Amino acid sequence: MEKITVSQLREMNDEQLAETLNDTTKALFWLRVKAQTDRLDVPSELNRNRKLIAQIKTIQSQRRLAKAG
């Protein structure tokens, strides 16, 4: 998965953000499985995916609060 910046995330619409979150969550799951059963090629990929998930959830939360308020 290529590196996605916060500005790229902010340019996405809600559906694209949800899809990216879903894909990243699945990728993190499989990385965790692989880490337990085998050796990861790029161990930092786990942290990168966790950080990306947090960034997406933060943006989604900010958008929800902006719509509500």
N, C-alpha and C positions, 0 to 999 in steps of 0.2 A: 504494500500500500504506500502510495506516495505521501509525502509530508503535506498536510493541509494547514494553512495559516488561519489565525483568528479572523483576519479580514475576509478571507475566502468563505469562512463559515458564516459570517455576518451577511454576506451577499446572497447566501442561499435562502430559498423560501422555506416555509415550515415543513413541507413534504420532503424536500431534499435533505433538510436537517434530520428528520425522523429516519429517513432511509440510511443516511450516513451513520447515525447512531446505531441502528440495527446492524449494519454491516460491521461496524467497529466492535460491537459487543460480541458478535459471532466470532470475529477474528481473535478477540481476546480470549474467548472460551477455548478455541482450538490451540492457541498458543500456550494456555495453561495446561491443557491436556498433553501437548507435546513436551512441555517442560518437565512434566512428571514422568513421562514414559521414555523420553529421549533427550538429547542435548539440543538446545536452541542454537541456530546459526547466529542470530542477532538477539542476545538477551535484552538489550535496551528496547526492543520492540514492545515488550510487555509494558514498560513505563510509558512509552509513547502512546500506546492505545488507551491506557488508563487516563492519561492527561487529556487526550482528545475527547474521550467520553465526558470527562468533567467539564471541558470547555463547551461542548454541545449542550449539555444539560444547563449550564449557566446561561447560555444565550437563550435557550427555550424559556427558562424561568424569567429572564429579563423581559422577553416579549410578552409573556403572560401577564406580568405585573404592569407593563406599559398599556396593555389593552384594558386591564381592569381599572387602572387608575386614571 
